[in-house]
Amino acid sequence: MSPTNHNFRPLFVGLDTQVPLLDGREVTYVNLDNAASTPPLQHVLDKVDDFMNYYSSVHRGTGFKSQISTHFYEAAREQILHYVQADPAEHVCIFGKNTTEAVNALAARVNFSEKKNIVLVSTMEHHSNDLPWRAKAQVIHIGLLPDGMLDEADYDALLSKYSGQIAMVAVTGASNVTGYLNPVHRLAEKAHAAGAYFLADCAQLAPHRRVDMRPLADPGHLDFVTLSAHKMYAPYGTGALIGRRDVFEQGEPGMRGGGQVEIVTLDSVIWSDPPERDEAGSPNVAGAVAMAAAAAKLLEVGMDTVADHEAELTTYAMTRMSDIDGLHFFGDKDAHNARQRLGVIPFNLEGVSHFLVAAILGHEFGIGVRNGCFCAHPYLLHLLGVKEEAAQKVRSDIIHGDRGNMPGMVRVSFGLYNNFLDIDRLIYALEKIRSGSYHGKYLQNKSTGEFIPEGWSIEFDRFFTFK
C-alpha cells in the first residue's frame, strides 16, 4: 500500500516539537492520542491572535471592541450551526466549556415527569453521556453485541417496552473506544416514534464526519447534538450544545447568573430568550472564535477528504499491526472496514500490561497514546469480557488505592495530520516491546497503575514557563 498523497502537517501547530527520551536523545513527538484531544490548527491560532486585538466583553457594550467582539461571538454560533447543518429558525447553539458541560446542561433542561422519566443510554457511552442522566432520571442501558456494536434489537425491544415513558435517547455518534459509527438517524427515527427526544453525542464524530441535524420535519432528525472544540483542533476551552429552539424557549436554566436575564427584582426574574438564557456569566469568546475557525477550516479541507485520509491510515496501521505476534484488537478487527469507522484502534499486547506498553512508547520512542478505560468503564468491561466477580474485585482494589491490575487497553487514534511515517514509528516500537528490546527498568505506582522508568525525571521548566 502506498502512502497517501495528502500532507496536512503544515496546517497544524507544534508537530515538529522535540521531546526527551529515556536514553538522553530528543526526537520529534508522534501524537497518536487524538481521540482524547487534538493540537490546534495554525489557522485557529492565527485567527485567535488576530481577534485578540479586538477582544472585549460581549453584549451590551457600546465601545467598538465590544461591538466587534459581540458580532463575531454571534457569528461563531452561526458557523457552528452551519457545521452541523442546523436551521437557525429551529435550532440554537449554546456555548459552554465542553461536551460534558453540554450534556449536564441538557439534562437539567429536559422536562422529566413522573410518567416520563426514562433515558435510554447505550452501554458504549463515554461517561459524559451517561452520568449526567443518572442524576436526573431513570437510566436504562441499551445492550451491545459481543464485538461492541450497539444491539439494535435490544434498542427496539426497550423502545417498545417503555414507549411513552422515555423522555430521551442519548447515543454517541461514534465511539471513542472502538471508533464504531452508530446509525444515529435511524435510531432517532425510532426514538421519535416512541415519543422521545434524541441526543447524538458528536464530540468524537464531528472532527471526522459531517454531522447533519436535519429539519425537525424529518423523522430521522437529531434533536440535540454536543461538540467539543478541543477534539476539533481548537483546544481553547469551548464546547457547544446545539438543540431545538422550542425546548430552550421554555423553562429555566440549570446554571444561573449574569448575562441571561432581561430583568431581576428582589422576588422575580425574567429570563432572556435562547441561547443567552443558558449561558450564565461571561462567555469564552476567544474559545467560540477558535471553534468557529476550526469548523470553517475543516469544511474547507472537506469532510469526505478527512474521512478518506483517516481510512487510509487505519487500514495501513491495522494491516501492519496484525503482523505483530500477540497483538489483539478489540471491536472491528477487519482492516478493510476502515471507511465504516473512525481511526480509533484499541488493542493489547499479550502478556504486557497496557500501562507498561503506553509508558514504554512514551519514554523510549516519543509516541503519545492513551491507555486504560477511556472514561467508558462499562464498555471496556464488556469488550474485555470481565465477569461480574472480577469486576467487583477490581472495584474493591481501586477503592483501597490499588489500580495496579486495573483492566484496560492501549488506544491509538489518528488526527488529520498523522501520516504513514507516524505509523511506521509505532510499528517499530511495538515490535521492540514485543521482543523485550527496551532499555528502561519500569516501576509501577500501584495507586495510579502507571509505570515510570527508574531514575527518570524531567526538568519541565526547560520546555515551558509562565514567565
MARVEXKE-507437 format. One record per residue: x negated, y negated, z negated of N, C-alpha, C in turn. Coordinates in steps of 0.02 Angstrom, whole numbers, plus 50000, padded with zeros to 5 digits. Layout:
XYZXYZXYZ
...
***
This chain:
499575006050000500005000050000499564993850000
499674989250045499264983250050499534977850004
499094973549978499314968249934499794963449968
500204960349927500684955449952500324949449983
500654946350031500374940350062500514934050021
500954934749972501124928849932500574927449881
500404921149875499954918949822500274913149786
500594914649730500944909549692500524906749635
499914909049627499504906849571499384899249569
499294895949627499184888649623499784884849595
500364887949590500954884649564500954884049488
500474887349453500504888049381499924884949345
500024883949280499534880849236499184886249194
498524885849187498164889949139497984896849160
498064898549223497944905449243497204907249247
496764902349250496044903749254495704903049186
496094902649133495814901949065495404908049046
494804906649019494364911948996494504913448922
494494919948905494614921948836494054926548814
493904926648748493344930748723493544938048715
493054942448728493134949548717492714951848658
492844957848636492514960648578491754961048588
491534962248650490814962948663490454956248674
490814950748665490504944148671490594940748738
490814944548788490944941648854491584937548853
491664933348904492294929948915492544931748985
493194932948991493484934849055494124930849066
494334930649128494974927349145495554931449116
495974928049079496534931349046497044933849098
497304939849086497844942649126498464943049082
498964939249098499584939349059500094943949091
500234949449058500754954249080501294954749027
501444949048996501944948748942502474943448958
502664943149021503124937849043503844938849021
504034944949002504704946048977504804942648909
504244941248874504284937648811504304930148823
503824927748861503804920548877503344919648937
503424914048971503054912749032502654906249028
502104905749064501714899549066502094894249108
501924887949100502274882849137502064882349210
502534880849252502384878849320502024872149320
501554871249366501214864749372501724859249388
502214860949428502754856249445503114853849382
503234858449336503574856649274503144851949232
502514853749224502054849549185502014842649215
501954842249282501904835749315502534831649305
503114834849311503744831149304503844828749232
503654832849183503714830649114503244824849100
502624825249126502154819749116502414813349148
502694813849208502974807949241503554805149200
503984809549177504584807449141504404804049075
503874806249042503714803448976503544796048979
503374793449037503274786249044503924782449033
504484785849042505134782549037505554785348978
505254789848939505644793148886505904788248835
506534789248816506834785448762507434789448736
507744787048684508334790348657508904789848708
509274795248716509804795348766510474793448735
510924791248779511624789648762511674783448718
512054778848741512234772648706511654767648699
511084769048728510544764248726510614759448785
510454753048773510544747948825509894746448862
509324748548835508684747248868508604751548930
508174749148975508084752749038507844759949027
507364760848981507104767648970507654772248942
508074769548900508634773548875509114775348932
509234770748976509684771949032509394777249080
508754776649095508464781549142508404788449109
508254788549044508234794949009508914798249007
509424794248994510104796948993510294799549062
510114795749114510284797949182509994804749198
509344805649182509024811949201509184817649153
509374816049092509614821249047510264824149075
510714819849096511344822149125511234825449194
510744822849231510584825949295510304833049285
509954834049228509694840649213510274845649204
510814843449173511404847749167511654849849236
511694844949280511944846349348511484851449383
510834850749373510364855349405510454862549378
510564863249313510654869849284511314872849305
511844868749309512474871249335512394873749407
512014869949447511884872049516511484878549517
511014879249471510574885149469510984891549459
511514891149419511924897149407512574896949448
512604892349496513164891749543513834890749507
513814886449456514404884849417514734878549446
515384878049435515784872349458515854867349401
515584861249408515634856349354516344854749332
516834855949376517534854849358517784860349310
517454866149313517684871849273517204873749217
516564871649224516054873749177515684867749148
515404868749089514964863749059514294866949042
513774862949042513104865249022512934861948956
512834865948906512654863548839511934865448825
511514860448812510814861848798510714863248724
510254867748710510064869248641509354871648640
509184875448589508484877448579508284883348623
508724888248630508564894348667509194898548673
509124904548700509704908948708509984911048640
509564912248591509804914248525510274908948497
510064902648501510504897348477511134896848519
511074898048584511664897648628512184902948610
511964909048597512444914348579512754912948511
512344910548464512624908648399513144903148406
513004898148449513474892748460514124895248490
514074899848538514674902548569515064906748519
514714910748479515054914948429515454910648380
515194904648366515554900148320516154896848353
516184897048420516714893448456517274897948481
517154904548481517674909148503518244909248453
518844909048477519424908648433519654915748414
519284918748367519464925448343520094924948301
520494930048304521104930448263521134937348231
521614938248187521684944648153521824950248202
522194948748255522364953848304521854954448360
521454949148370520974949148424520284947248396
519944952248369519324950848333518774955948349
518804958848408518304963848428517854960948482
517204962248476516724960448527516374966948549
516404968348613516034974048640515334971748661
514834975048634514134973348647513784979648669
513374979248720513024985348742512464987048693
512294993448691511774995748646511084993948672
511034991248732510384989148759510224981848745
510644978448707510554971248698509944969348656
509644963748675509184960248631509574958148569
509244957748512509594956048450509974949448454
509734944948496510054938348501510754938748531
510914944248566511584945048593511954950748557
511764951848496512084956948455512224954248385
511694952148350511764950048281512224944048271
512224938948315512694933348304513424935648303
513594940548344514284942848347514474946748284
513994950248255514144954048194514364949548137
514134943348138514314938748084515014935848092
515314936648151515944933348166516524938048180
516374944148199516904948548223516714955848211
517154960248231517004967448229516654969148294
516024971348288515634973148347515674980648359
515844982448420515834989448442515334990048499
514884994748493514344995348542514525000148598
514414997948658514515001948718513945006848724
514095013148737513585018348740513135017848800
512605022048798512105022248851512035029248878
511815029648940511625036048968510935038048942
510735044248949510085046348922509495042248945
509515039749008508945035849034508965028549014
509485026648975509525019748951509985015248990
510285017749043510775013649080511425013249041
511805007949054512455007049022512915012849043
513275015648995513765020949008514425017549025
514545016549090515135012849110515775016749096
515745023349093516325027249074516515025849002
516025025248959516155023448889516435016348884
516175011848925516435005048927517175004948946
517335008748998518025009149020518475011948965
518225016948930518625020048876518745015148819
518225011248802518295006348748518785000848767
518744998448830519214993348853519924995948849
520025002148867520695005048865520935005848793
520495008348751520685009748681520855003448643
520474998048655520564991848617520854986148658
521174987748713521464982548756521924977948716
521824971448726522224966548689521914964448624
521424968348599521094966648536520394963948547
520154964348609519464962348623519444955048643
519074951048605519004943948620518434942648669
517904946548665517304945148705516954951648722
516694951948782516204957148802515544953448814
515014955748780514354952548785513844957548809
513594956548870513144961348900512574957648935
511974960248929511404957148962511444958049038
511224952949073511184953549146510624958149167
510084958249128509514962649141509164964149075
508984970449065508674972449003507954969848997
507784967248939507094965048926506644970948910
506934976948904506534982948888506394987148950
506914988748987506854993249046506914989549112
507154983449111507244979749174507874981749211
508294985949182508914987949215509354981849229
509644981649289510114976449307510824979049297
511214975649257511904977749245512374974649298
512884978349318513374975749368513854970849334
513604964949318513984960549273514654958349303
514694957549368515334955249397515864960749393
515654966949403516134972449396516344973249323
515854972649278516014973149207516474967449185
516344961549212516764955649195517474956549219
517554959149280518234960149306518624964949261
518304970049237518634974749192518794971449125
518334967349100518464963849037519064959249043
519104955549098519664950949107520324954649111
520324960549143520934964549147521174966749078
520684967349031520864969248963520984963248918
520994957248947521144951248909520564948248871
519944949748891519354947348856518954942548899
518574938248865518074934248898517454938648910
517014936148956516394939848970515794935148967
515304937048925514664933448922514124937648954
513754934749000513154937949028512544934349000
512164937848959511534935148934511034935548991
510874929849021510444929749080509744927149065
509544927249001508874924948983508344928749022
508424935349028507924939349064508054939349139
508674938749158508854939249229508684932949269
508824927149241508814920849279508154919149312
507574920849284506944919249319506804923749378
507204929049386507044934249436507584935249489
508204933449473508754934349521509214928149516
509554926649571510034921049570510654923149531
510844919049485511444920049445512024916649479
512594919849481513194916949513513784917749466
513984912049435514544912449387515214913649421
515284911349483515894912049523516464907849495
516934905949538517514901949515517954906049467
518304902549423518724905949374519284909849407
519464908149467519984911949502519744918749527
519084919649529518794925949550518834930849491
519144936749499519204941449443518534943449412
517994943049452517344945049427516924939249402
517234933549388516844927749365516534929049296
516004925349282515674925549217515924919649177
516234920949120516504915449079515944911449047
515414914849026514864911648991514204914749013
513694910549016513014912649034512534909148987
512014912748966511494909648925510824910148960
510404905048950509744904648981509234902148931
508604904148940508044901448901507524898648949
507344892348940506854889248985506164892348978
505994894848918505314897548909505214904048948
505744907048972505684912849017505714910749091
505834904349103505894901549170505314897049188
504744898049156504134894149170504204886849148
504584885749094504664879049066504684879448990
504134881448958504134882648885504114876248844
504654872448847504684866048811505264865848761
505484871748738505954872048682506674870948699
506894873048758507594871948777507914878348802
508554878948788508964884248816509624881148838
510044885148869510684882448893511234887648885
511814885148866512434888948864512884885848917
513044889648969513494887249021514144891149014
514694887449010515324891048999515934886949017
516494889949006517144887249026517274880548991
517424875649031517594869049004518204869348960
518704873348980519324873448941519224876248871
518734880648862518584883248795518254877948752
517774874248780517404869348740517794862848730
518344862048766518774856248755519194857148692
519244863248668519654864748609519204866148549
519484865348490519144867448430518574862848409
518214865048358517694861048328517014864548336
516484860648339515824863648349515574867348287
515124872148298514854875848243514314872048205
513954867648239513434863448208513654856148214
513584852448160513874845748158513364840448139
513464834548167513024828948151513144823148197
512614819348212512684813648255512704815448328
512964810848369512944811648441513504815748471
513984817948429514514822348455515214820048434
515264813848414515904811248389516094804848425
516754803548426517004797148450517064792248392
517324794748337517394790448278517444794748216
517154792248161517184795748097517424790848044
517904792948004518114789247945517954793547884
518124791147826517984794947765518374801347761
518914801847798519334807947793519534810847860
519194808647915519374811547980518794810848029
518834814848082518334814548135518674816148201
518504812348252518734813748320518114815748361
518124821848385517544824548420517504821948491
516894821648517516794819648587517034825248633
517104823548697517254828648747516644832948758
516734838948785516154843048802515764839948861
515114841048864514714845448822514444842248758
514514835448751514224832048694514494834848628
515114837248628515414839848567514984845248534
514624849048574514244854748547513484853448547
513294847048551512584845448547512454840648489
512384843448430512284839348370511574836648367
511504830248350510844827248340510524825148405
509914822548399509544820248458509314826248499
509474826448563509304832248603508574832248626
508364838048648507684838848676507714836748749
507654830248761507724827548828507164830048874
506544829848849505984832148889506064839548907
506324843448860506434850548874506964851648927
507484847648926508004848248978507724846449046
507324841149049507004839149111506544844749137
506164847849091505724853349110506114859249138
506664860949105507064866649128507364865249197
507594859249207507874857449272507344857549327
506744855149311506194855149359506004862349378
505994866849328505844873849341506374876949386
507004875549371507544878249412507484875849484
507324869449493507254866749560506684870149598
506124871249564505554874449596505694881749613
506024885349569506194892349584506654892849644
507144888349648507594888449706507214886649770
506714882249763506304880449822505904886549846
505614890149799505254896349817505724901349848
506334901749820506844906349845506894912549801
507474913849772507544919349726507464926149761
507634926549825507504932749861506754933949868
506374928649880505654929249884505364931349817
505624928449763505414930449696505534937849685
506124940249703506304947249693505874951849736
505744949949798505334954049842504614954749815
504334949149793503654949149766503614953649705
504094953049661504104956949600504194964449615
504604966049664504704973049682504054976149708
503674972349747503024974849771502564976349713
502534971749665502104972749606502314978849566
502964979549556503224985049515503094991849548
503214992249613503094998449649502355000249646
501924995349659501194996549657500974998849588
501214995249536500994996749468501225003749447
501865005349459502115011849437501795017549475
501665016449539501335021549579500635023149551
500265017949535499585018949509499595021449437
500055019049397500095021249327500295028549323
500675030949372500895037949372500315042849377
499745040549401499165044849408498755045549343
498945041749292498585041949229498855047649186
498425052149167498625057949128498905055849061
499495058549044499795057248979500175050748974
500265047149029500655040949027501385042649042
501825040448998502535041949005502935035449011
503335034949064503775029249074504435030349037
504775024849024505455025048996505915021249044
506555023149044507015020149091506945023349160
507025019349212506965021749281506235023349296
506095029649311505405031849322505215031949396
505675030049440505555030349512505265023749536
504635023949557504295017849580504635014549639
505015018349677505315015749738505995012549726
506215012449664506835009049647506715001849623
506114999249636505924992849607506374987149626
506674987349685507104981849707507764981649668
507934987249635508554987649597508444986549522
507864983749504507704982549434507244976549429
507104974349369506604969149359505914972349350
505404968249354504714970649346504534971149272
504894975449237504764976849166504634984349160
504044986149137503844993249136503664995249065
504094999049030503935001548964503615008448968
503095009648928502755016048932502395017548866
502185023648859501735025648805501185030148832
500615030148799500075034748814500095040248762
500155046248785500215051948740499625052248691
499795052648626499275053348576498935046948554
499145041248582498845034848564499405030148542
499345027348483499855022848457499965016948504
500585015048512500725009048553500385002948524
500325002648458499964997148426499234997048449
498925002848453498215003148471498105001648545
498535004248588498475002848660498484995248672
498974991848642499034984648652498424980948625
498174983248567497594979948537496974980648581
496854986548607496264987648649496314983648714
496914983548744497004979748805496824972348794
497014969748737496874962748723496154961348705
495894965248658495224963948631494654965948677
494754971048718494194973448759494274972248834
494884970248855494984969248927495324962548944
495504958748893495804952148906496484952448939
496864957648923497524958648953498064958048899
498524953448909499064952448861499684956448880
499894961048837500514964748845500904963948780
501474967148775501844967248713501974974548694
501994975748629502144982448605502634982048547
502944987448531503424987648477504114989348501
504604985748475505314987048491505654981348527
505284975948542505504970648587506184967548566
506294967048500506924964148474507534967648502
507474974248510508034978348534507984985148502
507994985348435507854991448398508324997248416
508984996248418509415001948435509265004848504
509095000548551508935002848619508305007148619
507795004848583507165008548580507255015348548
507645015548494507755021948461508105026848508
508575024248549508905028448598508415031048650
508015026548678507555028548731507025033348707
506805032448644506295036748616506575043248588
507235043648585507545049748560507445050648485
507405045148447507305045548375507965047448342
507965052948306508575055248273508705051248209
509315051848183509525047748127509075048648066
508905054948050508495056147991507815052747997
507515053248057506865050048068506935042448067
507485039848094507595032548093507665029948022
507995033747979508065031747909507385031847873
506965036647892506295036747862505885030647882
505925028747945505585022747969505855016647933
506515016247926506825010647892506565010147820
506525015747786506285015847717505555013547714
505155015947760504445013947761504375006447770
504765003647816504724996447830504934992447768
505474994647736505704991247675505154991147622
504754996447621504204996947572503544994247600
503584990447655502994986847679502524990847723
502754996547750502325000647792502615001347862
502294998147910502514998547980502025002748022
501595006347989501065009948024501315015048074
501875018248058502135023448102502785021148137
502885014748141503485012148173503505014148247
504055017348269504085019248339504115013148385
503875014048445503885008448492503575010548558
503475005648601503195006748667502715000948683
502365001748738501984996248768502394993748827
502424987248835502814984348891502374979848934
502374981348998502064977049049502634973449085
502574966949092503104963249127502794957749170
503054957249231502744952849281503074946049286
502664941149302502894934549321502754933349394
502994927649418502924926049489502194925549511
501754923849465501044922549482500624928949481
500874934349452500464940449448500334943349517
499784947149522499604949949587499314956949578
499114960049633498864966849631498204967349591
497804962049592497184962149555497314962649480
497834959449456498024960049385498194967249369
498554970549414498744977449403498134982049405
497664980549450497054984549453496664984049387
496644978049358496314977249293496664981549240
497324981549242497714985449194497564992949202
497564995349263497445002549275496755004549250
496255000449266495575001849243495555002349167
495884997649134495884997649061496245003749032
496825005449060497205011149035496815017649045
496455018149099496045024149111495485024649060
495195018949042494675018848990494965020848922
495555018348906495865020248843496045027648842
496305030048898496495037048903495905041648892
495315039648917494725043848910494335042548846
494575037748806494235036048743493625031748753
493545028748812492945024848828493015017548810
493235016248749493235009348724492735008948666
492555002848646491975001948604492135000648531
492674997248518492814994948450493025000548403
492914999348339493205003448286493804999548260
494395002248269495004998548255495315000848189
495484995848147495784997148082496504994648083
496954998648057497664996748059497874993247995
498224987748004498554984247948499244987447940
499334991347888499954995147880500564990647873
500474984647846501044980247835501324977547900
500904977047952501134974548017501114979948071
500714985148060500624990348110500054988748158
499824982548160499334980348210498644983148195
498264984348250497574986548245497114980548260
496604979748218496114974448227495424977648229
494994975648277494314978348278493934976448215
493564981148189493154979848130492654974248144
492644969348099492184963748107492404958248154
492994958748181493244953848231493484947548197
493274941948223493544935448201493514930648259
493954925648257493984920648311493904913748282
493484909748312493444902648294493954898948337
494564898548312495104895848352494984888548372
494634884748330494514877748347494064876748407
493734882148429493344881648492493794880648552
494414882948546494854883148604495384877648604
495574875348544496084870148541496094867148471
496194860548468496304857248404496834851848414
497104849348360497594843948363497254837148367
496614836848357496274830348356496124827948426
***
